Amino acid sequence: MDWETHARRLAADTVRPESRWYGPLATVPRHLFVPRWWANGGGRWVLRDGPSDPEAWVQAAYSDRTLVTRVGPLHADDAEPDAEITTGHPTSSSTLPGLVVSMYRHAVIGDESEVLVTTGSGYGTALACRRLGDKRVTSIDVDAALVKKAGDRLKSVGLNPKTAVCDITGPLPGEYDRIISTVSVRPVPASWLTALKPGGRLVTTIARTGLIVAADKTPDGGAAGRIALDAAGFMATRQEDDYPPGLDAVYEQAKTAEGDAVGVGRYPVLYVPDAWDVWSMLELSVPGIEHRRTDDDDRRTVWLLHPDGSWARAEGVWTDPPTVHQSGPQRLWDELERIRHRLNREGGLPVYGAHVRIEPDGTTHLKRGAWSATIC
């Protein structure tokens, strides 16, 4: 397999030739870190085996896209040939290379930086090793099997970073100039602030939002920085083999029931996760909403579900005002419309570019102009 040509093309498509990340992108054999992956097709996960189809393997591995390596508790490496999964959420992946590099750039990594990164497939760890040398890189994951797989593949390409099985929300195995997490958290773990060296920087995303936080440690043991102007979303941290069950019981109630309040929405039906700024603002306002959708030709139905039993269902055709049903202690669609009112009135939402102040216990304050929010 002529993977080097494909890796150089990926590097050229992702960064400029003079970038310090060009060399790592051009020389790390990504296909070795993802020999098998899960492809989402028609509502089910279908196993893809690289060695059995080298052309598809090289095209997938050297494209700027995420490859899901684990669904629920089942890693693609451990699945039976031609396996399919009809339910479940991704629990590990090889993040698209462009986004990995973007997170590293937000970290402003220096040549002498000691960095902590998250493991996943090991590909992002390999990029950091090629950029800094493997002795400056520590890679952690909560899953021992993932750490073992990634560690073996890193060794196979001559890289030997420090690896550890570790819950990233708890105590970390050292002190670092940079902590870069490609899993999302809420709130920022206090242990990160303890593990950051003076002046160190953390970069992460806030769970269930598109918000990238880049913040530098301050003398009081907290951190200060900004929400990046670009957006990203990662899987949330987990402590078990799989994520807890979703809000299926609330969904079954909301699926067709008459709401306590029924009305006509002002704006066309929006599947909120498609709009990064609206999604992030709504999550900050009402944390924990789960979103679902169905599309039938030009008719769309979306559901907003909350752990407290609140739900909203909106159904409409194309740009027509939707019929909205709401029930429970909170009126979720009303809150969404307040955010959309603000977007239309002001032409933007304040969340991206906001100032960030993280207290030593991890409580995170966002502020831009008169707007503010707290994540704890």
N, C-alpha and C positions, 0 to 999 in steps of 0.2 A: 504493500500500500504506500503510495506517494503522499503521506500525510503532511510532509514538510511544505509542499506547495500550497496545500489548503490552509495550513497554519499561517503561512506568510500572507495569504489573501485575507484571512480573518484579521490579522494584525493591521494590514493596510486599510481595511474597511472600518476598523475600530478606533485607531489613533493615528496621529501623524508619524512619519518615519523617525523624527528626532525625539519622540516621546520615550521616556525611560521605561514605559510599559510595552513598547513595540517589541523589544527583544524577548521578554517573557511570553507574550502572546504568540510570537513566531516560532518559539522553540519548545513549548510545552505540548506534548502529545495528548490533547484532550480526549481523544478516542479511547486511550488506555484507562482513563478514569471513568468512562461511561460505556462499558462493553454491552450493557443491556439497559433499556429504559422503558418507561410506560408512556404510550401515546394515547391521548384522549380522542376517542372516536365514537360519535353518536351516543354519548352518555355512558360510555363504558371505557375502561382502561385496557388497552391491548398491549401485550408484551412485544417489544422489538428486540431482536437479537443481532448485534452488530456483526460478529464473525460469519453468520450465515448469509449476510447481504452486505459485503464490504462497501459497495457504492453508496447504499443508503446510510451506512454507518458513518462514512467520512463526510457525507453531506450534512448529516444531522450534527455530528460532533463539531464541525468547523463552521457552523452557522451561529449567528448571534441570537440564540434563543435558549430558553431554559429547557433542560431535559429532566423530567421527573424520574427519579430512581427508586422511590419507595412510596407505596400507597397503603395507608393504614400501617399495619405491622409487617407487610410483605415487601421485601426488597426485590427488585427485578433480578438480581443475581441469583436469588434463591427460588424463583418461580419455576414451575414446570414449563416445558416448551409449549408455545401457542396458548399460554395462559391468558385469561381475561378476568377482569374484576368489574363487577357491575355497580358496586357502591364503594364509597371511601374517599378520603381526601389525601392529597399529597402530604407526606411527612418528611421527605428529604428530596433534594434535587441537585443538579449541577446548574447553578445560576448562569444566565446568559453572560458571556464574557464582558460585554460592554458595560453592564451594570456592576459587575465585580470591580472593574477598573474605575468606574465612576465613584464607588464607595471608597476605594483606596485613594483616589485623588482628593476627595473631601477630607481625608485624614491628613493630607499634606505630609506624607511619609518622607523622612530624611534618610540619607544613606546610612546613618548610624542608629536608626530607630530600632528599638526592640518592640515587636508587635505581637498582639494576640489576635487571632482570627478564628472564625468558626469553620468546622471541617466539611460537612456535607460529603460530596464525592471526593474531596481532596484537590480538585482542580484549582480553586481559588488559593488554597494553601501553596500549591506548586507555583503559581504566578508570583506570590509574595516571596517565596524562596529564591526564584530566579532573579528577582529584583534586588533582594537584600543579602542573599546567602542564607542557607537553612539554619544556621546557628542563631539567627536573630528572630526566628519565627516560632511561635507556639500556636498549636492548632488544637481546639477542643470541641467535643460534642458530648451530648448527654447519653448517646447510644454507643455502647462498647463495640458492637458489631460494625458500626459505621467507622469508628476510629480504626479498628483493625483492618478493614478493607482499604480505607484511604491510606493508612500507614504502609501497607504492603505495596500499594501502587506507587506511592511516593518513592519508596526504596527501589522499586524496579526501574525508575528513571534517575536514580542516583541522588535522591534528596532525602535528608534525614532531619527534619525539624523535630522539635519537642512536640509530643502529642500527649493528650490526657483525656480521660473520660471524666467529664465535669459538667454539672448543671451551671450554665452561664449566669443564672440569676443568683447563684450562691457564691461562696468564697472562690477566688481564682488562684491558680497555682504559681503566682509570681507577681512581679511588678513590671509595668510596661510603659513605653512612651506613647503607644497608640493601641487602642482597643477598637477593632472594626468588626461589627456583628452583622452577618447576613441572615440572621433570624431576628424577628421583631420582638420588642419588649414593651411592657407597660406595667409599672413605670420603669425608668432607668434604674437598674439595680444599684443599691448603695455600695455593694462590693466592688463595682467598677471604679468608683471614686476612690476607694481605699487602694485599689491595685494600680491606679494611674500614678506615674511619677510626677513630681512637680512640673507644671507646664504641659503635661501630657494631654492628648486629645482623644475623645471618644466619638465614634460615628456609628449610628444605628438608625433603625426606623421604629416608629411607634406602632404597636400592634393595632390592626384593623384600620389603619390610615395609610396614606401615601407620603407621610412626613419623614424626611431625612433630617436627623438631628446631628449637628457637628458642634461640639462644645469643648472648650479648653479648661483644664483644671485651674481653680482659683485658690489663693492662699488659705481661704477658710475651709477648704476640703470639698467644696462644691465645684460647679463648672458653669461657664457662660459661653454662649455662642449664638447660633442662628438656626432657623429652619431653612434648609436649602431651597432654592427657587425651582429645582427640578424635583420630580416625584419618583418614588419607588415603593414597591410592596414586597414583603417577604413573609414566609411562613412564621407563625408565632412560636415562641418557645414552648416546649412541652417537657413533662417529667416522666411520662409513660411511653409505651410503644406506639400509642395512637392518641389522637385528641379526644376529649370528652364528647359524648353524643351531642348533636346539634339540637335545635329547637323543633324537632319533629312534632311533638305534641301540640305546641302552639300553632305550627303550620297546619296541622290537620283541622284545628278549630277555625283558623283563618281562611282556609282554602276556598270555602263557598258560603260561609255563614253570613248572615245579615249582621252588620255592625251595630254597636250602640249608637253610633253617629254615622249618618250617610249623607254625602253631599257631592258636589261637583268641584273638582280641582281646578285651579287657575291655569296650571301649566300642563303641557303634554306629559305622558307617563315617562318617567326617567328611571332606568336601572342605576341606582346611585353609584355602585362601584365603577361605572363607566366614566364618571366625572370626578377626577381625583380631588379637586378642591372642595366640591360639595360633600363628597364622601368623608373627607377628613374633618370638615367643619361639623357635620352631623354627628360623627363619632365623638368629637370633643364635647358636643352639647348633650348627647344622650348615649353614653357608652354602652356597648354590648349589642347593638342592633345586628341581626342576621338578615341578609338580603337574598331573595329568591325571585325567579322570573320564569315566565313562559312566553313564547311568541308563536302566534298562529297567523300566518300570512302577515297582514298589516295590523293585526290586533295584538297588543301586548298587555300582559298582566304582571304586576310586580307585588311582592309582599315585603313588608318590614315587620320583623318579629323581635320581640324583646324578652329577656329572661323573666321579667316581672309579669308576663302574660299579656302585655300590650301588643296589639298588632294593627297593621293597616294593609288594605288591599286596594290597589288602583288599577283600573282597566280602561283602556281607551284605544281608539283607532288613530294611528299615525299622529297628526298634530291636533286632534280634537281634544277638548277638555275631558278628562277622565271621570268616571264614577268612582268615588272613594268611600270605602267602608273602614271605620275605625272602631276599636274596642279596647277595653282595659284601662288601667289607671293613667296612662299617658296617651296623648294624641300625636302619634309619630309623624303622620303626614302633615299635620299642621306645623310641626317643628321644621320639617323638610321645606315646606313652602316659605316659612320665614327666612330660611337661608337662601332660597332661590329669589325671593323678593330683594334681599340685600344684594345678591349678585347682579340682578337686573338694574337696581337703583344706582349702584356704585361702579358697576363694570368690572368688578373683581371681588375677591374675598381676601381677608387680611392674613390668613393662616400661613401662606408661603412668604418667606422673607421675615417672619416674626423673630423678635429677639427671644432667646432662651436663657433662663436662669434655673439651674439645677441645684437644689439644696443638698447638703451632705447625706441626707436620708433618701435621696432619689426623687423627692417631690419636684416636679418640673413645672415651671411657670412660663407661659408664652405671652408675649405682648407685642402689639403693633398698633400705634396710635391709641385710640380710645378702647380698642378691643383687647381682651385678655382671656386666658383660660388656664386652668390648672390641671395637671395630670398626676394622679397619685394612686 
